[in-house]
């Protein structure tokens, strides 16, 4: 499980982007609920790596050593009180007696990681007085996520985790490709908001995203079951009744409905460019 982070972790100090703990004034209020609006404008969101801040973490990882714990040590003013905080992160194998942990000054938080790959400082919300510690985890079976930690002086708080590729707007909100319709233009099904020291997920109405044409961003293989009318109790199967379909980059497809399970697109009610209607779905995992 820990096969990759030994090397990748050494690259963390290459993130040399500037940051300030001063609270900025912004026209968009951080954490403002958006459940009542149709759709979600993603033009103000960018790759989370753009919000990485310069840090002095030093790692003792050794290439080829897959048994020893890895320690990251550094300093950063996480709670923006003008006093640099001493930060120590320990990665261990999940089977080790010693747990992985985050230590800030005299506070310790034991954590669980499947495949830790690196440590970063991320400014999730430029309007608040915190800069978060982020740990990139490869997940239990190649399902990557990033876990976020906040130091408030009296304790270390785990805000939560977000899967897959993450985009943020710098105002405490984040969206992820894990909960996104990945046709062009992309359609997020919701967003995360930092609220009461937790990452809270909000669903966004998608009615304005329906019955529109989208472009296939790259060659994609999926399953298609042609049906003039899809039953309400339809469940995608892989029994052979459906047909494998190859969508080519640039193909146009009309999304007539998006069926969601656990906040993730499950299958799509579509009209293909040749006029055929039915259910389109993709392999969902192991």
N, C-alpha and C positions, 0 to 999 in steps of 0.2 A: 504493500500500500504506500510505503514511503519512498518509492523508487525514484521520484523525480526531484523532490524539493531540495535534496542535498546540493544540487548544482544550481537550480533556479534561485534558491534562497540567497546565494552569493551576489545576485544581481540587484538586490533591493536597494543598495546604496546608489544605484544609478538614477534613481528617481529624484531629480534635482530641480523641482519646480518650487517657485516662491509661494509664500503664504503669510497671512497676517492674522493675529488674534483679535484685531479690532473689529467691533460690530459694525457692519455696513448697513447703509440705508438702501432699500430696494423697493421698486414699485410693486413687486409681487410679495405678498405676505407669506412667510414660511408656514407650511402646514395648513394652509387654508383649504377646507374640505372642497372636493370637486364632484361629489357623487351626483349632483343634480344637473350637471352640464352634459350635453351630448358630445361624445368624442373627447379626445384629449390631445392637445397640441404638443407635439414632441420637438418642435423646432428649437425650444430653449434648453433641451437636454443634450449633453455630450458625454463622451466616454469618461467613466469614473477616473481613469488614469490622468485626465487633465486636471483633476483636483488633488492629485498626490502632492505632498509637500516635502521639502527637503528635510532629511533626518540624518542622524549620525549613527544609525544602527551598525553594529559590528557582529558578524556571525562567526562561530567557530566550526562551521560545517566543513567536513573534509570529503573531497570527492572519493567515492568508492566505499565510504564508511556508512553502512546501512543499519548499524546496531546502536551506536552511541546517540544519546540525546543531543539535540542541537540547541544552542543558546544564542539568543539575540539580545544585545545590550545596547542601550542608547539613552538619549535625553530629549525630552520635548515638553514644552509647556502645554499639556493637554487640557487644563482647565483655565488657561489664559489668565492666571493670576500674577503674571510677570515673574514667576519662579519656575525654572526648568524642572520637570519631573524626571526622576530616575526610573527607567523602564527596563524590565527584564522579561523576556518571553522564552519559555522552554517547550520544545517539541519533543515528545517521546512517542514510541510505538504504543498503540492502544492496549497491547498486552503487558506493557511494562508496569511494575509496581508503582513507579513514580508517575504521577499524572502530569499531563501538559498543563501549563499554567501561565497566567499573566500576572506580573508583579509591578505595581506602580508605587514608588516610595515604600511605605510600610504596609500596603494593602495587597492581598493576594486573592486571586480568583482561579480555582481549578477549572479547566475547560476540557472538552472532548473534541478531538480532531481525527478524521479518517486518513487524510493524505495531505498534510500541511505543506504548502509550497512557498510561502513567503510572508513577510511582515511589511506593512506600509502605514504611513500616516495619511489620513484622508480628511479633508475639510468638507463634511457633508452639508453643512449649513453655515454660510458666511455671516448669517444674521445672529448667530448665537455665540456664546463664549466657550465653545468646545471645539477641539480637533480630535477626531476619532482614530483609534488604533484599528487597523483592518488586517485580518489574517485570511489569506487565500488558501482554500482547502479543496483538493481535488475530488473529494467526496468518496463514498464507499464503493462506487463502481463507475468511475469516470463521469460523475455528475458534479461538476465544480460549483462551488459557492464561496461567498465571501462573508465572513463573520465580523461584526463590528462591536467595538468595546469603547465605553466612555468612562473617563475618570472624573468624578465630581468632588474630589477631595476627601470625602468620608468613605467612599467605596468605589469599586470598579463594577460597572454595569454592562452586561451583555445586551446590546440593543436588539440583536437578532441576526438572521442570515438572509442573504438574497442569492438566488441561484443564477447561474449562467452569466452572460454578458450584461453588465450593468451600465445604465446611463443615469446621470444625475443633473439637476438644474442649479445646484448650489444654494438652494433655498430649503433644504431638508426633505426633498422629494426625490424618489428614484423609480425608474422603470427598468424592466428586464426583458430580454428576448425570450426567457422561459415562459412569460405570460404575454406573448405578443403574436399576432398573426403575421407571419413572416412573408407576406407578399408585399409588393411595392404599390403604393406607399404602405409602410408598416403601420399596424393598428395595435396599440397597447390595450389590453383588457382591464388595466387598472394601474395603480401606482402605490408606492410605499411612502409613508409620511412618518417622520419622527414625532411621536406624541407620548408625553409622560415617560420618556426614556425607553421607548419601545418603537420598533419598526412596525407600523400598523398598515395592513394592506386594504386599499379601497377599490372596489369594483367601479368601473366607469361604464355608463350606458353605451351600447354599441349600435343603436338603431340607425344612426346617421352614417355608419360604415357599411350598411347592407345595401344590396341591389346596386352596387357600383362595380365597375371594371377595375381589376388589379393586374399588375404585371408580375410574371414569375421571375424572381431575381436571379435564379441560376437553375441549371438542370436539376430536376427533383423527381425521384421515383416514389410513387405512392400506390394506393389502392383506390379503385373507383368502382362503385356499384350503381349502375344506371337504373334509375327509378323515376317515373313521371311524378309520383307523389310518395314522399317518404313517411312511413308510419311513425307515430309519436313515440312508440316503444322501440324504435330502431337502435340496435347496438352493433357497432362495427365488429366484423369477424374476419378471420383469416382461414376460412374453410375451403376456399377454392371457388365459391360462387362469385366473388368479386374478381375484377380484372386488374392486373398490374398495369399501371399507366406511367408513362414518362412525360413529364411536363418539361418543355424546353425553355431555356432562358429567353425571355421576351414574349412568351405566350401570354395571351390575355385570358382572364378568367373572371367570371362574375360571382361574387360572394352573395348568396341569397340568405344564408343564415350561418351562424357560428355556434356550435354546440360546445359547451364548456364543462369540464369536470375538475374540481379542486383548483379553480382559477386558471386552468391551462386549456388551450384549444384542444378539443378532443376529435371532432370531425366537422367537416364543412358541407353545407348544402350549396351546390355550385351549378353554374351553367358553363360548360366548356366552350371553347372558341368554335367548335363544330356544331353547337346548338344542343348537345346532349346534356341532360340534367340528371343529377343524382348525388350520392354521398361520396365525398373525397376524404381520405384519411391516410395517416402515415403510421409507421411502426412506432409504438409508444414506449418501447424499452425492453428490458430483458424479460 
